[in-house]
Amino acid sequence: LSQRGLDLIGRDGRVRATLRLESNDKGVLGFSDARWEARALFGFLGNDAPSDKDDDWGLMIYDPDTRRDVISLSTYDQGKAGRLLVENRNGAHPFPAR
């Protein structure tokens, strides 16, 4: 248990799973591996400019080689709309299409 939240530490001493409260006490569950911290996230998806009105939630899975999301299921517009994005070698495939 830390001030950031509840962390599960791997044998190498690095955080492998974490449960945290982000801005405005909104929860996020994160998983890491030896290649990259925050490889998968589930819960509140904050941004670089937090606001009390933020209310976007989702599931994000990242590719540690490209540092891009491979799969994301998220809400936007303060939780009023949602989207699914699947990315592969041929590019990003959002639904609904933009």
Secondary structure, 3 states (H helix, E strand, C coil): CCCCEEEEECCCCCEEEEEEECHHHCEEEEECCCCCCCCEEEEECCCCCCCCCCCCEEEEEEECCCCEEEEEEEEECCCCEEEEEEEECCEEEEECCC
